[in-house]
Amino acid sequence: MTPGQARSFFAPVIPEDFVPFKYFDELGQQYPASPVEPMGEIKEFLDSKSAKYVELNF
């Protein structure tokens, strides 16, 4: 392929009644995400930052 040369792009055919939010909601129900806990030094760093934030706001 030559740089700057025009290329063809063909988008997938999407049905007219497609509702993206409904699709992603159903997908999320099929494959639920599991929470991820930070580990080690990252957790200590985040805990120290949130502790400082809480102290400043009270």
BELWOVEN-V768077 format. One record per helix or strand of 3 or more residues. SS is the DSSP state (H for helix, E for strand). FROM is the first residue (numbers start at 1). LEN is the number of residues. If there is no record, write none. Layout:
{{SS | FROM | LEN} {SS | FROM | LEN}}
//
This chain:
{{H | 20 | 11} {H | 40 | 17}}
//
